[in-house]
Amino acid sequence: DPAAYAWFTLARQAGVNSAAQAVTRLDTELHPWQINDGLKMLAEMYAKGEEVKQDDTTSAGWYRKAAERGDKEAQVKLAAALMTGRGVPKDYGEARKWCDAAAKQRSPAGEVCLGYLYRAGLGVDKNPKEAVKHLSVATQWNNPLAMRILGEMYVGGETGKVDKVEGFLWYVRAALRGDPAARTEAAKTKGEMQPEEWKSATAKMKQLGIDAQKVESFLQ
């Protein structure tokens, strides 16, 4: 299983001959996803310093191995490391490559990653429309972070004009899915709305099947 693969790999690195044989055997017996999960377990162990000395560089290396094997979660983790410089030199261009690889495998996190890069203009030309496109795809999987970022963009006028109603609706959807920051922003935006904007938001919530009265109570 993935845990056995991770532990035998550590033992092989320590020079245990029988462990090397075990890893070779598991390489043929395990499903590819099980091997990838084992590699990600190793990455997490080094990231957190669990049972091994904490080492961000080694952690990123294990994520890279899994990412190169096509694991979409590892691709996003590696992209995050490349964006923050944790364990690897910052490289937004390479980060975009891995975000894109994950997104092509229907990864909501990969889409959010691309949205972040296009919104900020990191590794790509700044392109709010492209950011909205990728974030909108992520919302199809009910991703609250994508919803909150869209809220920020609409309220902040990053989409071309300030749209508090649309931004509020995205905040509400994110908040209803457990995003506390979105709940705070939804309450703030509601307080800044003009009566006609709140009327419009109420009508749109009804269309979305959201109870406006419950939302008001929820935001208090």
N, C-alpha and C positions, 0 to 999 in steps of 0.2 A: 504494500500500500504506500501512499505518498510519504507517510511518516517514516516507514522503514527505509524508503529510498533516501530520505534526508539524512537519517542517522548513519546509514551505511556509507553515504558519501562523506560525511564528516570523519568517520573512522578510516576511510580510505585515505583522506588527506593526512591523517595522523600516522599513516604508514602500516595499517593493519592489512596484511595480505588477504585474509579471508574476506574482509570487507570489500576489497577491490573485486574479488570474484563475485560477491553478492550483487554489487552494483551492475556488473556486466550481465548477470543473470536477469536482474530486474529490468534492465534496459530492453530485454527481449520479451519479458513476460507481462510487463505492465502496459496499460493503455497509454497513449501519448498524454492524455489529460492528467493521468495519475503522476506521470513523471513531471509534468509542468507544475502540478500542485506541490510536489516534493521540492522542486527548485524554488518555488515561492515561499515555502516553509523555511528553507535555508535563508532566503533574503530577509524574511521577517525576524528570524532568530538573530541575525547579525545587526539588523536595524535596531532591535530592542535590547540586544545584549543578553539574550536568554540562552543559557547553557554554553555560550561562546562569548568572547570578548567583543564588545560593541564595535562595529566597524562599518561605517556608511559606504565606503568604497567597495568592500566585499559584498555588502548587501546589494548595491547597484549592479554589481557584476552578476549575481545570481538572477536578478530581475532581467538583466539583458539576455541571459541564456534562455530563460522562459519566453521572453518577448520574441527572440529570434526563432523560437519554435512555434510562434503564432498564438501565444496565449494573450488574449486581449486585456485581461486584468493586469498582467505583468507589463504590457505595452504602455498602459496608462501610468502605472507606478514608475516605470523608467522615465516616461515623459515628465512626470512631476519632479523626479530627481534632477533631470536636465534643466527644468525651469527654475529650480531653487538652488542648484549647484550643490546638492547634498550627495556627496560621494563621487561626483563627476563634475567636470567643468561645465558651467552654464552654456547651453547651446539651444537656443530657441528654435533654430532651423531643424535640428534633429528631433527636438521635442515634437514639433509639428508633424514630422514624419510618423512618429509612433502614435500620436493622437489620431492621425488619419487612418493608420493601419487598424487601430481599435474600432474606430467609427465604422469602417467598412465591414466590420464583423458585428454590427448592430450593438455597439457598446454605448449606452447613454453617457457614461463618463468620458468616453472618447469624443463624443459630440460636444459635451460641456467644455472639454479641454480646447477643442478647436474654436468654440465660441469665445472663450477667454482670450486666446491668442489673437483672433481677428478683432476683438473689441479693443485690446490694448495695443495692437500693432507690433506684436513681438514675434519675430521670425517671419512675418508676413506684412504686407501693407495693411494699415489700419482700414477696416472695412466693416462698419456697423451692420450693413445689410447682410453680409456674409455671417457675421456673428449671430444675428437674429435667426438666420436660416438654420444654423447648426443647433442653437439653443432650442429652437422650436421642435426640431426632431427629437431632442432629448426629453422634451415635455410629453411626447407621445408615450413614454415609459413612466410618466408621472414622476419625473425627477424634480424634487423640490428646489434644488440648487439652481437648475436651469430656469425654473419659474421665477425665483427671486431675482436672478440676474436680469431677466427680461423686465421685471418690474422696475429695477433700477434704471435700465436703459430708457424705458418709456417715460418714467417720471423725470429723469434727468435730461430729456430731450435729445438723447443720443441717436434716436431713430429719425431725426429730422425736425421734430417739433415735440414740445412737451405734451404728453398725453397722460394726465393723472388718472383718468378713468381706466384706461387699458393697463397702466402700471399697477393701479390698485387691484384690479382683477387678478393679475399674475401674483401679486403679493398674497392675496387671499387664498388662492389655490395652493401656493407653497405653504402658507401657514396651516391650512387645513390638513396638510400632509406632514405636519410636525416640525416645520422650520421656525424656530423661535425668533430669529432675526427678521424673517418675513412678517411675522405677526406684529413686531414692533414697527416696522416700516409701513404696514397696512394701516395701523392705527394713526400713525403720523400723517400719512397721505390723506386719510379720511378727514382728519382735522383741518387740512389745508384746502379741501374741496369747496367749491361754490355750490349752492343749492341745486343748480341745474346739472352740475357734474354728478352729484350724489344721486339725483333722480335717474340720470343715464346709467350710472353704475348699478343701481337697484334693478332697473329693467334688464340689464345684461346679465346680472346674477340670476334672475328668474329664468332667462333663456338657457343658462348653463346648469340649471337645476340646483342652484345654491340658494338657501334660505337667507334672505337679507337680514331678517330680524335676529336670527341665530348668529350671523356674522357680527352684527352690532354688539350683541352680548359677549361674544367671544373676544372682541377687541377691547372691551372695557377693562 
